[in-house]
């Protein structure tokens, strides 16, 4: 799951509870732009292989 840098507190707690990796990326507007939508506070990648690829890119 990816969240904007400032609004991730609830998402962070949920991800921690369920053991889901989380990363913080820019802000709502930029997060939405990356996926071709209007602003988004968070998004979830449900495909395991895509999630691994995204996490690898964000770590680089």
mmCIF file as Biopython writes it, N, C-alpha, C and O atoms, coordinates in Angstrom:
data_model
#
loop_
_atom_site.group_PDB
_atom_site.id
_atom_site.type_symbol
_atom_site.label_atom_id
_atom_site.label_alt_id
_atom_site.label_comp_id
_atom_site.label_asym_id
_atom_site.label_entity_id
_atom_site.label_seq_id
_atom_site.pdbx_PDB_ins_code
_atom_site.Cartn_x
_atom_site.Cartn_y
_atom_site.Cartn_z
_atom_site.occupancy
_atom_site.B_iso_or_equiv
_atom_site.auth_seq_id
_atom_site.auth_asym_id
_atom_site.pdbx_PDB_model_num
ATOM 1   N N  . UNK A ? 1  ? 0.847  -1.168  0.000   1.0 0.0 1  A 1 
ATOM 2   C CA . UNK A ? 1  ? 0.000  0.000   0.000   1.0 0.0 1  A 1 
ATOM 3   C C  . UNK A ? 1  ? 0.889  1.226   0.000   1.0 0.0 1  A 1 
ATOM 4   O O  . UNK A ? 1  ? 1.909  1.261   0.689   1.0 0.0 1  A 1 
ATOM 5   N N  . UNK A ? 2  ? 0.510  2.222   -0.764  1.0 0.0 2  A 1 
ATOM 6   C CA . UNK A ? 2  ? 1.249  3.480   -0.802  1.0 0.0 2  A 1 
ATOM 7   C C  . UNK A ? 2  ? 0.341  4.603   -0.331  1.0 0.0 2  A 1 
ATOM 8   O O  . UNK A ? 2  ? -0.844 4.633   -0.666  1.0 0.0 2  A 1 
ATOM 9   N N  . UNK A ? 3  ? 0.888  5.512   0.433   1.0 0.0 3  A 1 
ATOM 10  C CA . UNK A ? 3  ? 0.118  6.635   0.961   1.0 0.0 3  A 1 
ATOM 11  C C  . UNK A ? 3  ? 0.875  7.919   0.723   1.0 0.0 3  A 1 
ATOM 12  O O  . UNK A ? 3  ? 2.099  7.921   0.586   1.0 0.0 3  A 1 
ATOM 13  N N  . UNK A ? 4  ? 0.127  9.026   0.674   1.0 0.0 4  A 1 
ATOM 14  C CA . UNK A ? 4  ? 0.777  10.319  0.661   1.0 0.0 4  A 1 
ATOM 15  C C  . UNK A ? 4  ? 1.570  10.496  1.945   1.0 0.0 4  A 1 
ATOM 16  O O  . UNK A ? 4  ? 1.233  9.896   2.966   1.0 0.0 4  A 1 
ATOM 17  N N  . UNK A ? 5  ? 2.607  11.301  1.911   1.0 0.0 5  A 1 
ATOM 18  C CA . UNK A ? 5  ? 3.506  11.436  3.063   1.0 0.0 5  A 1 
ATOM 19  C C  . UNK A ? 5  ? 2.800  11.906  4.338   1.0 0.0 5  A 1 
ATOM 20  O O  . UNK A ? 5  ? 3.165  11.467  5.428   1.0 0.0 5  A 1 
ATOM 21  N N  . UNK A ? 6  ? 1.801  12.784  4.231   1.0 0.0 6  A 1 
ATOM 22  C CA . UNK A ? 6  ? 1.200  13.350  5.438   1.0 0.0 6  A 1 
ATOM 23  C C  . UNK A ? 6  ? -0.002 12.580  5.937   1.0 0.0 6  A 1 
ATOM 24  O O  . UNK A ? 6  ? -0.296 12.639  7.131   1.0 0.0 6  A 1 
ATOM 25  N N  . UNK A ? 7  ? -0.709 11.861  5.087   1.0 0.0 7  A 1 
ATOM 26  C CA . UNK A ? 7  ? -1.986 11.280  5.502   1.0 0.0 7  A 1 
ATOM 27  C C  . UNK A ? 7  ? -1.976 9.798   5.737   1.0 0.0 7  A 1 
ATOM 28  O O  . UNK A ? 7  ? -3.016 9.159   5.581   1.0 0.0 7  A 1 
ATOM 29  N N  . UNK A ? 8  ? -0.855 9.215   6.104   1.0 0.0 8  A 1 
ATOM 30  C CA . UNK A ? 8  ? -0.778 7.775   6.183   1.0 0.0 8  A 1 
ATOM 31  C C  . UNK A ? 8  ? -0.958 7.153   7.540   1.0 0.0 8  A 1 
ATOM 32  O O  . UNK A ? 8  ? -0.729 5.952   7.685   1.0 0.0 8  A 1 
ATOM 33  N N  . UNK A ? 9  ? -1.356 7.905   8.541   1.0 0.0 9  A 1 
ATOM 34  C CA . UNK A ? 9  ? -1.415 7.361   9.901   1.0 0.0 9  A 1 
ATOM 35  C C  . UNK A ? 9  ? -2.403 6.196   10.008  1.0 0.0 9  A 1 
ATOM 36  O O  . UNK A ? 9  ? -2.056 5.146   10.550  1.0 0.0 9  A 1 
ATOM 37  N N  . UNK A ? 10 ? -3.623 6.365   9.500   1.0 0.0 10 A 1 
ATOM 38  C CA . UNK A ? 10 ? -4.619 5.288   9.577   1.0 0.0 10 A 1 
ATOM 39  C C  . UNK A ? 10 ? -4.174 4.113   8.718   1.0 0.0 10 A 1 
ATOM 40  O O  . UNK A ? 10 ? -4.253 2.964   9.151   1.0 0.0 10 A 1 
ATOM 41  N N  . UNK A ? 11 ? -3.710 4.391   7.512   1.0 0.0 11 A 1 
ATOM 42  C CA . UNK A ? 11 ? -3.217 3.326   6.639   1.0 0.0 11 A 1 
ATOM 43  C C  . UNK A ? 11 ? -2.051 2.591   7.252   1.0 0.0 11 A 1 
ATOM 44  O O  . UNK A ? 11 ? -1.940 1.372   7.122   1.0 0.0 11 A 1 
ATOM 45  N N  . UNK A ? 12 ? -1.181 3.324   7.918   1.0 0.0 12 A 1 
ATOM 46  C CA . UNK A ? 12 ? -0.023 2.707   8.563   1.0 0.0 12 A 1 
ATOM 47  C C  . UNK A ? 12 ? -0.459 1.738   9.654   1.0 0.0 12 A 1 
ATOM 48  O O  . UNK A ? 12 ? 0.096  0.645   9.768   1.0 0.0 12 A 1 
ATOM 49  N N  . UNK A ? 13 ? -1.445 2.124   10.454  1.0 0.0 13 A 1 
ATOM 50  C CA . UNK A ? 13 ? -1.936 1.241   11.513  1.0 0.0 13 A 1 
ATOM 51  C C  . UNK A ? 13 ? -2.606 0.000   10.932  1.0 0.0 13 A 1 
ATOM 52  O O  . UNK A ? 13 ? -2.403 -1.107  11.430  1.0 0.0 13 A 1 
ATOM 53  N N  . UNK A ? 14 ? -3.403 0.180   9.881   1.0 0.0 14 A 1 
ATOM 54  C CA . UNK A ? 14 ? -4.068 -0.965  9.261   1.0 0.0 14 A 1 
ATOM 55  C C  . UNK A ? 14 ? -3.053 -1.926  8.662   1.0 0.0 14 A 1 
ATOM 56  O O  . UNK A ? 14 ? -3.172 -3.139  8.832   1.0 0.0 14 A 1 
ATOM 57  N N  . UNK A ? 15 ? -2.062 -1.398  7.966   1.0 0.0 15 A 1 
ATOM 58  C CA . UNK A ? 15 ? -1.054 -2.253  7.349   1.0 0.0 15 A 1 
ATOM 59  C C  . UNK A ? 15 ? -0.247 -2.996  8.406   1.0 0.0 15 A 1 
ATOM 60  O O  . UNK A ? 15 ? 0.078  -4.171  8.235   1.0 0.0 15 A 1 
ATOM 61  N N  . UNK A ? 16 ? 0.070  -2.322  9.476   1.0 0.0 16 A 1 
ATOM 62  C CA . UNK A ? 16 ? 0.802  -2.964  10.567  1.0 0.0 16 A 1 
ATOM 63  C C  . UNK A ? 16 ? -0.010 -4.109  11.164  1.0 0.0 16 A 1 
ATOM 64  O O  . UNK A ? 16 ? 0.527  -5.186  11.422  1.0 0.0 16 A 1 
ATOM 65  N N  . UNK A ? 17 ? -1.280 -3.880  11.378  1.0 0.0 17 A 1 
ATOM 66  C CA . UNK A ? 17 ? -2.163 -4.885  11.966  1.0 0.0 17 A 1 
ATOM 67  C C  . UNK A ? 17 ? -2.256 -6.130  11.089  1.0 0.0 17 A 1 
ATOM 68  O O  . UNK A ? 17 ? -2.209 -7.256  11.585  1.0 0.0 17 A 1 
ATOM 69  N N  . UNK A ? 18 ? -2.392 -5.910  9.747   1.0 0.0 18 A 1 
ATOM 70  C CA . UNK A ? 18 ? -2.570 -7.029  8.825   1.0 0.0 18 A 1 
ATOM 71  C C  . UNK A ? 18 ? -1.258 -7.540  8.218   1.0 0.0 18 A 1 
ATOM 72  O O  . UNK A ? 18 ? -1.285 -8.474  7.416   1.0 0.0 18 A 1 
ATOM 73  N N  . UNK A ? 19 ? -0.124 -6.959  8.577   1.0 0.0 19 A 1 
ATOM 74  C CA . UNK A ? 19 ? 1.165  -7.410  8.064   1.0 0.0 19 A 1 
ATOM 75  C C  . UNK A ? 19 ? 1.378  -7.087  6.595   1.0 0.0 19 A 1 
ATOM 76  O O  . UNK A ? 19 ? 2.015  -7.857  5.876   1.0 0.0 19 A 1 
ATOM 77  N N  . UNK A ? 20 ? 0.855  -5.963  6.145   1.0 0.0 20 A 1 
ATOM 78  C CA . UNK A ? 20 ? 0.969  -5.542  4.745   1.0 0.0 20 A 1 
ATOM 79  C C  . UNK A ? 20 ? 2.078  -4.496  4.637   1.0 0.0 20 A 1 
ATOM 80  O O  . UNK A ? 20 ? 2.097  -3.538  5.409   1.0 0.0 20 A 1 
ATOM 81  N N  . UNK A ? 21 ? 3.006  -4.668  3.686   1.0 0.0 21 A 1 
ATOM 82  C CA . UNK A ? 21 ? 4.054  -3.653  3.502   1.0 0.0 21 A 1 
ATOM 83  C C  . UNK A ? 21 ? 3.430  -2.309  3.124   1.0 0.0 21 A 1 
ATOM 84  O O  . UNK A ? 21 ? 2.415  -2.260  2.428   1.0 0.0 21 A 1 
ATOM 85  N N  . UNK A ? 22 ? 4.039  -1.233  3.585   1.0 0.0 22 A 1 
ATOM 86  C CA . UNK A ? 22 ? 3.547  0.110   3.270   1.0 0.0 22 A 1 
ATOM 87  C C  . UNK A ? 22 ? 4.728  0.984   2.892   1.0 0.0 22 A 1 
ATOM 88  O O  . UNK A ? 22 ? 5.823  0.830   3.432   1.0 0.0 22 A 1 
ATOM 89  N N  . UNK A ? 23 ? 4.504  1.894   1.970   1.0 0.0 23 A 1 
ATOM 90  C CA . UNK A ? 23 ? 5.523  2.884   1.635   1.0 0.0 23 A 1 
ATOM 91  C C  . UNK A ? 23 ? 4.832  4.230   1.464   1.0 0.0 23 A 1 
ATOM 92  O O  . UNK A ? 23 ? 3.645  4.293   1.144   1.0 0.0 23 A 1 
ATOM 93  N N  . UNK A ? 24 ? 5.570  5.283   1.677   1.0 0.0 24 A 1 
ATOM 94  C CA . UNK A ? 24 ? 5.031  6.631   1.559   1.0 0.0 24 A 1 
ATOM 95  C C  . UNK A ? 24 ? 5.622  7.277   0.324   1.0 0.0 24 A 1 
ATOM 96  O O  . UNK A ? 24 ? 6.828  7.204   0.086   1.0 0.0 24 A 1 
ATOM 97  N N  . UNK A ? 25 ? 4.765  7.909   -0.457  1.0 0.0 25 A 1 
ATOM 98  C CA . UNK A ? 25 ? 5.172  8.456   -1.744  1.0 0.0 25 A 1 
ATOM 99  C C  . UNK A ? 25 ? 4.570  9.833   -1.932  1.0 0.0 25 A 1 
ATOM 100 O O  . UNK A ? 25 ? 3.354  9.961   -2.076  1.0 0.0 25 A 1 
ATOM 101 N N  . UNK A ? 26 ? 5.386  10.852  -1.932  1.0 0.0 26 A 1 
ATOM 102 C CA . UNK A ? 26 ? 5.001  12.220  -2.296  1.0 0.0 26 A 1 
ATOM 103 C C  . UNK A ? 26 ? 3.749  12.710  -1.574  1.0 0.0 26 A 1 
ATOM 104 O O  . UNK A ? 26 ? 3.652  12.605  -0.351  1.0 0.0 26 A 1 
ATOM 105 N N  . UNK A ? 27 ? 2.800  13.240  -2.326  1.0 0.0 27 A 1 
ATOM 106 C CA . UNK A ? 27 ? 1.562  13.764  -1.754  1.0 0.0 27 A 1 
ATOM 107 C C  . UNK A ? 27 ? 0.377  13.257  -2.570  1.0 0.0 27 A 1 
ATOM 108 O O  . UNK A ? 27 ? 0.570  12.540  -3.552  1.0 0.0 27 A 1 
ATOM 109 N N  . UNK A ? 28 ? -0.845 13.619  -2.180  1.0 0.0 28 A 1 
ATOM 110 C CA . UNK A ? 28 ? -2.050 13.110  -2.829  1.0 0.0 28 A 1 
ATOM 111 C C  . UNK A ? 28 ? -2.077 13.415  -4.325  1.0 0.0 28 A 1 
ATOM 112 O O  . UNK A ? 28 ? -2.415 12.550  -5.133  1.0 0.0 28 A 1 
ATOM 113 N N  . UNK A ? 29 ? -1.723 14.639  -4.689  1.0 0.0 29 A 1 
ATOM 114 C CA . UNK A ? 29 ? -1.779 15.029  -6.087  1.0 0.0 29 A 1 
ATOM 115 C C  . UNK A ? 29 ? -0.788 14.233  -6.935  1.0 0.0 29 A 1 
ATOM 116 O O  . UNK A ? 29 ? -1.129 13.759  -8.018  1.0 0.0 29 A 1 
ATOM 117 N N  . UNK A ? 30 ? 0.429  14.093  -6.439  1.0 0.0 30 A 1 
ATOM 118 C CA . UNK A ? 30 ? 1.454  13.375  -7.187  1.0 0.0 30 A 1 
ATOM 119 C C  . UNK A ? 30 ? 1.140  11.875  -7.248  1.0 0.0 30 A 1 
ATOM 120 O O  . UNK A ? 30 ? 1.381  11.241  -8.275  1.0 0.0 30 A 1 
ATOM 121 N N  . UNK A ? 31 ? 0.613  11.309  -6.179  1.0 0.0 31 A 1 
ATOM 122 C CA . UNK A ? 31 ? 0.236  9.904   -6.170  1.0 0.0 31 A 1 
ATOM 123 C C  . UNK A ? 31 ? -0.845 9.648   -7.221  1.0 0.0 31 A 1 
ATOM 124 O O  . UNK A ? 31 ? -0.772 8.664   -7.958  1.0 0.0 31 A 1 
ATOM 125 N N  . UNK A ? 32 ? -1.831 10.516  -7.292  1.0 0.0 32 A 1 
ATOM 126 C CA . UNK A ? 32 ? -2.874 10.387  -8.308  1.0 0.0 32 A 1 
ATOM 127 C C  . UNK A ? 32 ? -2.328 10.528  -9.716  1.0 0.0 32 A 1 
ATOM 128 O O  . UNK A ? 32 ? -2.716 9.780   -10.613 1.0 0.0 32 A 1 
ATOM 129 N N  . UNK A ? 33 ? -1.434 11.480  -9.914  1.0 0.0 33 A 1 
ATOM 130 C CA . UNK A ? 33 ? -0.834 11.697  -11.226 1.0 0.0 33 A 1 
ATOM 131 C C  . UNK A ? 33 ? -0.084 10.459  -11.719 1.0 0.0 33 A 1 
ATOM 132 O O  . UNK A ? 33 ? -0.140 10.127  -12.903 1.0 0.0 33 A 1 
ATOM 133 N N  . UNK A ? 34 ? 0.613  9.782   -10.815 1.0 0.0 34 A 1 
ATOM 134 C CA . UNK A ? 34 ? 1.396  8.599   -11.177 1.0 0.0 34 A 1 
ATOM 135 C C  . UNK A ? 34 ? 0.502  7.492   -11.736 1.0 0.0 34 A 1 
ATOM 136 O O  . UNK A ? 34 ? 0.917  6.753   -12.628 1.0 0.0 34 A 1 
ATOM 137 N N  . UNK A ? 35 ? -0.724 7.374   -11.217 1.0 0.0 35 A 1 
ATOM 138 C CA . UNK A ? 35 ? -1.622 6.320   -11.687 1.0 0.0 35 A 1 
ATOM 139 C C  . UNK A ? 35 ? -2.629 6.836   -12.714 1.0 0.0 35 A 1 
ATOM 140 O O  . UNK A ? 35 ? -3.538 6.105   -13.108 1.0 0.0 35 A 1 
ATOM 141 N N  . UNK A ? 36 ? -2.478 8.084   -13.150 1.0 0.0 36 A 1 
ATOM 142 C CA . UNK A ? 36 ? -3.347 8.627   -14.180 1.0 0.0 36 A 1 
ATOM 143 C C  . UNK A ? 36 ? -4.734 9.005   -13.697 1.0 0.0 36 A 1 
ATOM 144 O O  . UNK A ? 36 ? -5.693 8.951   -14.467 1.0 0.0 36 A 1 
ATOM 145 N N  . UNK A ? 37 ? -4.853 9.380   -12.459 1.0 0.0 37 A 1 
ATOM 146 C CA . UNK A ? 37 ? -6.141 9.773   -11.861 1.0 0.0 37 A 1 
ATOM 147 C C  . UNK A ? 37 ? -5.990 11.125  -11.183 1.0 0.0 37 A 1 
ATOM 148 O O  . UNK A ? 37 ? -4.908 11.711  -11.143 1.0 0.0 37 A 1 
ATOM 149 N N  . UNK A ? 38 ? -7.119 11.602  -10.647 1.0 0.0 38 A 1 
ATOM 150 C CA . UNK A ? 38 ? -7.036 12.790  -9.815  1.0 0.0 38 A 1 
ATOM 151 C C  . UNK A ? 38 ? -6.374 12.391  -8.504  1.0 0.0 38 A 1 
ATOM 152 O O  . UNK A ? 38 ? -5.948 11.247  -8.344  1.0 0.0 38 A 1 
ATOM 153 N N  . UNK A ? 39 ? -6.286 13.326  -7.571  1.0 0.0 39 A 1 
ATOM 154 C CA . UNK A ? 39 ? -5.553 13.041  -6.337  1.0 0.0 39 A 1 
ATOM 155 C C  . UNK A ? 39 ? -6.082 11.793  -5.643  1.0 0.0 39 A 1 
ATOM 156 O O  . UNK A ? 39 ? -7.278 11.502  -5.676  1.0 0.0 39 A 1 
ATOM 157 N N  . UNK A ? 40 ? -5.179 11.074  -5.023  1.0 0.0 40 A 1 
ATOM 158 C CA . UNK A ? 40 ? -5.498 9.870   -4.254  1.0 0.0 40 A 1 
ATOM 159 C C  . UNK A ? 40 ? -4.723 9.916   -2.949  1.0 0.0 40 A 1 
ATOM 160 O O  . UNK A ? 40 ? -3.535 10.240  -2.935  1.0 0.0 40 A 1 
ATOM 161 N N  . UNK A ? 41 ? -5.395 9.591   -1.854  1.0 0.0 41 A 1 
ATOM 162 C CA . UNK A ? 41 ? -4.726 9.575   -0.557  1.0 0.0 41 A 1 
ATOM 163 C C  . UNK A ? 41 ? -3.937 8.291   -0.381  1.0 0.0 41 A 1 
ATOM 164 O O  . UNK A ? 41 ? -2.899 8.282   0.281   1.0 0.0 41 A 1 
ATOM 165 N N  . UNK A ? 42 ? -4.425 7.205   -0.970  1.0 0.0 42 A 1 
ATOM 166 C CA . UNK A ? 42 ? -3.723 5.923   -0.856  1.0 0.0 42 A 1 
ATOM 167 C C  . UNK A ? 42 ? -4.134 5.031   -2.008  1.0 0.0 42 A 1 
ATOM 168 O O  . UNK A ? 42 ? -5.136 5.276   -2.680  1.0 0.0 42 A 1 
ATOM 169 N N  . UNK A ? 43 ? -3.349 3.998   -2.224  1.0 0.0 43 A 1 
ATOM 170 C CA . UNK A ? 43 ? -3.711 2.977   -3.195  1.0 0.0 43 A 1 
ATOM 171 C C  . UNK A ? 43 ? -3.125 1.657   -2.739  1.0 0.0 43 A 1 
ATOM 172 O O  . UNK A ? 43 ? -2.143 1.620   -1.998  1.0 0.0 43 A 1 
ATOM 173 N N  . UNK A ? 44 ? -3.730 0.589   -3.184  1.0 0.0 44 A 1 
ATOM 174 C CA . UNK A ? 44 ? -3.259 -0.747  -2.825  1.0 0.0 44 A 1 
ATOM 175 C C  . UNK A ? 44 ? -2.958 -1.515  -4.099  1.0 0.0 44 A 1 
ATOM 176 O O  . UNK A ? 44 ? -3.715 -1.445  -5.067  1.0 0.0 44 A 1 
ATOM 177 N N  . UNK A ? 45 ? -1.861 -2.241  -4.099  1.0 0.0 45 A 1 
ATOM 178 C CA . UNK A ? 45 ? -1.505 -3.105  -5.209  1.0 0.0 45 A 1 
ATOM 179 C C  . UNK A ? 45 ? -1.807 -4.529  -4.746  1.0 0.0 45 A 1 
ATOM 180 O O  . UNK A ? 45 ? -1.173 -5.034  -3.820  1.0 0.0 45 A 1 
ATOM 181 N N  . UNK A ? 46 ? -2.766 -5.166  -5.387  1.0 0.0 46 A 1 
ATOM 182 C CA . UNK A ? 46 ? -3.203 -6.487  -4.931  1.0 0.0 46 A 1 
ATOM 183 C C  . UNK A ? 46 ? -2.498 -7.635  -5.644  1.0 0.0 46 A 1 
ATOM 184 O O  . UNK A ? 46 ? -2.527 -8.767  -5.162  1.0 0.0 46 A 1 
ATOM 185 N N  . UNK A ? 47 ? -1.867 -7.364  -6.781  1.0 0.0 47 A 1 
ATOM 186 C CA . UNK A ? 47 ? -1.110 -8.400  -7.478  1.0 0.0 47 A 1 
ATOM 187 C C  . UNK A ? 47 ? 0.262  -8.522  -6.822  1.0 0.0 47 A 1 
ATOM 188 O O  . UNK A ? 47 ? 1.016  -7.550  -6.770  1.0 0.0 47 A 1 
ATOM 189 N N  . UNK A ? 48 ? 0.586  -9.708  -6.322  1.0 0.0 48 A 1 
ATOM 190 C CA . UNK A ? 48 ? 1.812  -9.901  -5.554  1.0 0.0 48 A 1 
ATOM 191 C C  . UNK A ? 48 ? 3.072  -9.575  -6.358  1.0 0.0 48 A 1 
ATOM 192 O O  . UNK A ? 48 ? 3.980  -8.922  -5.844  1.0 0.0 48 A 1 
ATOM 193 N N  . UNK A ? 49 ? 3.133  -10.019 -7.606  1.0 0.0 49 A 1 
ATOM 194 C CA . UNK A ? 49 ? 4.322  -9.758  -8.425  1.0 0.0 49 A 1 
ATOM 195 C C  . UNK A ? 49 ? 4.473  -8.277  -8.749  1.0 0.0 49 A 1 
ATOM 196 O O  . UNK A ? 49 ? 5.581  -7.742  -8.719  1.0 0.0 49 A 1 
ATOM 197 N N  . UNK A ? 50 ? 3.358  -7.614  -9.059  1.0 0.0 50 A 1 
ATOM 198 C CA . UNK A ? 50 ? 3.410  -6.178  -9.324  1.0 0.0 50 A 1 
ATOM 199 C C  . UNK A ? 50 ? 3.814  -5.428  -8.061  1.0 0.0 50 A 1 
ATOM 200 O O  . UNK A ? 50 ? 4.596  -4.479  -8.129  1.0 0.0 50 A 1 
ATOM 201 N N  . UNK A ? 51 ? 3.293  -5.840  -6.916  1.0 0.0 51 A 1 
ATOM 202 C CA . UNK A ? 51 ? 3.643  -5.199  -5.650  1.0 0.0 51 A 1 
ATOM 203 C C  . UNK A ? 51 ? 5.153  -5.308  -5.382  1.0 0.0 51 A 1 
ATOM 204 O O  . UNK A ? 51 ? 5.784  -4.343  -4.951  1.0 0.0 51 A 1 
ATOM 205 N N  . UNK A ? 52 ? 5.717  -6.486  -5.642  1.0 0.0 52 A 1 
ATOM 206 C CA . UNK A ? 52 ? 7.167  -6.655  -5.451  1.0 0.0 52 A 1 
ATOM 207 C C  . UNK A ? 52 ? 7.956  -5.755  -6.380  1.0 0.0 52 A 1 
ATOM 208 O O  . UNK A ? 52 ? 8.954  -5.164  -5.970  1.0 0.0 52 A 1 
ATOM 209 N N  . UNK A ? 53 ? 7.518  -5.641  -7.635  1.0 0.0 53 A 1 
ATOM 210 C CA . UNK A ? 53 ? 8.199  -4.790  -8.609  1.0 0.0 53 A 1 
ATOM 211 C C  . UNK A ? 53 ? 8.118  -3.310  -8.197  1.0 0.0 53 A 1 
ATOM 212 O O  . UNK A ? 53 ? 9.097  -2.573  -8.313  1.0 0.0 53 A 1 
ATOM 213 N N  . UNK A ? 54 ? 6.956  -2.893  -7.723  1.0 0.0 54 A 1 
ATOM 214 C CA . UNK A ? 54 ? 6.785  -1.500  -7.276  1.0 0.0 54 A 1 
ATOM 215 C C  . UNK A ? 54 ? 7.677  -1.218  -6.074  1.0 0.0 54 A 1 
ATOM 216 O O  . UNK A ? 54 ? 8.352  -0.190  -6.024  1.0 0.0 54 A 1 
ATOM 217 N N  . UNK A ? 55 ? 7.680  -2.121  -5.117  1.0 0.0 55 A 1 
ATOM 218 C CA . UNK A ? 55 ? 8.529  -1.929  -3.929  1.0 0.0 55 A 1 
ATOM 219 C C  . UNK A ? 55 ? 10.000 -1.872  -4.304  1.0 0.0 55 A 1 
ATOM 220 O O  . UNK A ? 55 ? 10.754 -1.080  -3.738  1.0 0.0 55 A 1 
ATOM 221 N N  . UNK A ? 56 ? 10.411 -2.696  -5.244  1.0 0.0 56 A 1 
ATOM 222 C CA . UNK A ? 56 ? 11.802 -2.687  -5.689  1.0 0.0 56 A 1 
ATOM 223 C C  . UNK A ? 56 ? 12.148 -1.349  -6.326  1.0 0.0 56 A 1 
ATOM 224 O O  . UNK A ? 56 ? 13.214 -0.796  -6.056  1.0 0.0 56 A 1 
ATOM 225 N N  . UNK A ? 57 ? 11.261 -0.819  -7.171  1.0 0.0 57 A 1 
ATOM 226 C CA . UNK A ? 57 ? 11.493 0.477   -7.803  1.0 0.0 57 A 1 
ATOM 227 C C  . UNK A ? 57 ? 11.566 1.610   -6.770  1.0 0.0 57 A 1 
ATOM 228 O O  . UNK A ? 57 ? 12.396 2.512   -6.884  1.0 0.0 57 A 1 
ATOM 229 N N  . UNK A ? 58 ? 10.705 1.551   -5.784  1.0 0.0 58 A 1 
ATOM 230 C CA . UNK A ? 58 ? 10.699 2.603   -4.763  1.0 0.0 58 A 1 
ATOM 231 C C  . UNK A ? 58 ? 11.925 2.530   -3.872  1.0 0.0 58 A 1 
ATOM 232 O O  . UNK A ? 58 ? 12.374 3.549   -3.348  1.0 0.0 58 A 1 
ATOM 233 N N  . UNK A ? 59 ? 12.472 1.325   -3.696  1.0 0.0 59 A 1 
ATOM 234 C CA . UNK A ? 59 ? 13.680 1.186   -2.876  1.0 0.0 59 A 1 
ATOM 235 C C  . UNK A ? 59 ? 14.921 1.706   -3.584  1.0 0.0 59 A 1 
ATOM 236 O O  . UNK A ? 59 ? 15.882 2.112   -2.931  1.0 0.0 59 A 1 
ATOM 237 N N  . UNK A ? 60 ? 14.910 1.699   -4.926  1.0 0.0 60 A 1 
ATOM 238 C CA . UNK A ? 60 ? 16.075 2.165   -5.696  1.0 0.0 60 A 1 
ATOM 239 C C  . UNK A ? 60 ? 16.224 3.657   -5.715  1.0 0.0 60 A 1 
ATOM 240 O O  . UNK A ? 60 ? 17.158 4.177   -6.324  1.0 0.0 60 A 1 
#
